[in-house]
Amino acid sequence: MIPTLRVLSDGAVRTRRDLCPRVAQEASLTEAQTREVLASGQALYENRIGWGLSFLTNIGALSRPARGNYAITDAGRMVLEHFPTGVREQELRALGRDPSSPIRAYEVTAPRIPRDTASTTGVTVETTSMTPTEQVQTGTERIRAEVAGELLARLQGKDPAFFEQAVVKLLVAMGYGGTSGQGSVTQLSNDGGIDGVIDQDVLGLSRVYIQAKRYASDNVVQRPDLQAFVGALSGKADRGVFITTSRFSEGARTYANSVPTRVILIDGSRLADLMIRYRVGVQIRDTYDIVEVDEDFFA
């Protein structure tokens, strides 16, 4: 991450393709190291730079002025100043928990990976305590956690209309549009507290009403928000879905469980998980097959 920040410290906006060779040079990688590839065929160093770009963007050290373009931020310059020779993810996460720090809080939980001693490239993963299958599963879970964090950051950076359309697409992908139903976003200027409607059937006899709040991670949805949504449902439906990129206060959850109207609450963590599960806003990049001996073949 530090070589990446050093390359971008001149303030230029660069694409990932332009960054990779520059970062490799900054990190003094050998030609042999740049030729190492993953099973997918991707260069190992490019994959690691990609991880660095993703994490630095999630914590606010980098910005994306345009798709596929990166630029350093004031927070990134602070990271570079405080950690000129190298930095670990946990150190940046700790900074994010400090209210006075410009680093954005980023606490999507990833599985705990056993650690061995530090190496020249950072911290290496101890593999002796895990089977190969466990290593694959741990890696997959960490990828999901990282993507989940980036999904929320991207949604929070978009305008409310984009977010409302995204949650409608998600619920339709989950099957709430029925076999021939459809979903739509209400008019922004006069939605009456309803951001989206999904018809479960062609005639619209059964509907799901949606409230979508694109909040920053530290902006908690409170009880009055739920009360307003339930009030908007009055006379229209006895059920609804309230979705946010942040989280719900305990008072909001207690209220949702106490009213006759059935209100399903989806916070940022669950939202990201559902988007990954139903392939909304994400795509499959690589697939790996785990094989075993076919006992029937040798029977």
Secondary structure, DSSP 8 states (H G I E B T S, - for coil): -HHHHHHHTT---EEHHHHHHHHHHHTT--HHHHH-B-TTS-BHHHHHHHHHHHHHHHTTSEE-SSTTEEEE-HHHHHHHHH-SS---HHHHHHHHTSTT-SS-----------EEEEETTEEEE--TTS-HHHHHHHHHHHHHHHHHHHHHHHHHHS-HHHHHHHHHHHHIIIIITTTT-EEEE--GGG-TT--EEEESSTT-SSEEEEEEE---TT--B-HHHHHHHHHHHTTT-SEEEEEESS-B-HHHHHHHHHSSSEEEEE-HHHHHHHHHHTTSS-------------TTTT-
